[in-house]
Amino acid sequence: MDVLKTKLLQVLPQFRAKRSALLEQYGDVPVATVTVEQIIGGMRGVPSLLCDTSSVSPSEGLRIRGIPILELTDATPEEIFFLLATGQRPTEDERRALSQLLTAHATVPESVLAVLRAMLPDAHPMAMLSAGLLAMEHQSAFRKAYEDGTPKDQLWEYALADCIQLLSSITGIAAAIYRLKFRDGTLIEPDPALDWSTNFARMLGVSDDPAWADLVRLYLVLHADHEGGNVSAFTGVTVASALSDVFYAISAALNGLAGPLHGLANQECLAFILELRDRFGGVPTAEQLRDLCWERLNNGQVIPGYGHAVLRVTDPRFTAFYAFAEKYKLDRECIAIAKRLYQVVPDVLRQHGKAKNPYPNVDAISGSLLYEFGMTEFTFYTVMFGVSRALGICAQILFHRMVGSAIVRPKSVTLDELEQMARRAAVTT
Ligand code: CMX
């Protein structure tokens, strides 16, 4: 039995007992209210989803299973996945065993390569990643188990098998997309002796610098999960709640991550930084940046990499990347511009007065680091994000299958119904 399944079997009774006790003791206790503004405004802040893998607080940012992300910056992505899924950090033996599992299928099947090759030259790398995962769906152990009538409380075991298969393939698929689209089309074979992220760094073939492999590791750690309410996690978990398998669910999640207000923001952010570099012939002064930011805001454009739906402080993941740049003394133009923007933008956004959070999110610097090492094709950046986020969404789906969560089905209301509800509520309050 694989190392993760062994641990999950140990923690499964606790997960189920905790959920059942909550339902039994407090099932009908109201814990929140919802305003008209929240219903119209993307359900912002409504506590209506269960996500045990991670949490994001406005004042502190991301915690993975209760551990602040800044305490996990030396971990490998395998450790993070183990922690997300089980709630416990792995021992060294467990980490190594999981690493072997996750690198076992990094060679991309010919059938998947054929799909990638058949896509048009202007296909976005995210569309290719999503399609590549769908092309693997026929392998789903979960779908087969469901069709065979496996009892619902055992389905999680097959979801786990799919997660391992998907995660061990996604690095190879992503690297293949990069090589096919942006390099000479030759693929670099995985090395089974290397761990998940080092293999990914190697298969991309961007740089031999050990700092590059360290950056890919950190990138995959920092983007792995960000609770359950963001577009990609919510989408993935919702699709899986219909008992669609993990290949369908992660492919759907990636389609949401591809949006410019979500995962694509890192691409937009680097485009912004390059625009600044080209316009000012290098690193602009603080004054020039301030003027340019106001110009954008006055044109109704956002400042990419700044603001957040939940956070109200500098994103700790930005802080971790910033520290990485300092550690490796990375100070070429893009990083220098990202750092200078950090000195300027929060004040500008505060004065502008619209954004609830004037501070940087992770995207404000992540792309500049990739660019520094020679990954200059920024339409690929969201694929890097997607490979990482697949860890968290897989862990979230696993949790829901383990505890037997219901299909997601909130109630929608029409504008007229909402108006009537609001009128009635206004009279009684
Ligand atoms: N620049 C300019 N205006 C901004 C802004 C920014 N960086 N961030 C927020 N605002 C504006 C919003 O557009 C909104 O304006 P309207 O009322 O005219 O629609 C207003 O401020 C209030 O927005 P908010 O409540 O502070 O932020 P939201 O929760 O609506 O949106 C986010 C959050 C991230 C989409 C938004 O801050 C944004 O567009 N940022 C730039 C893009 C970005 O960096 N995205 C990456 C997010 C990380 C991720 O999810 O992956």
Residues whose N, C-alpha, C, O or C-beta is under 5 A from the ligand:
A	BS01	CMX	P260 L261 H262 G263 A265 Q301 V302 I303 P304 G305 Y306 G307 H308 A309 K354 A355 K356 N357 N361 D363
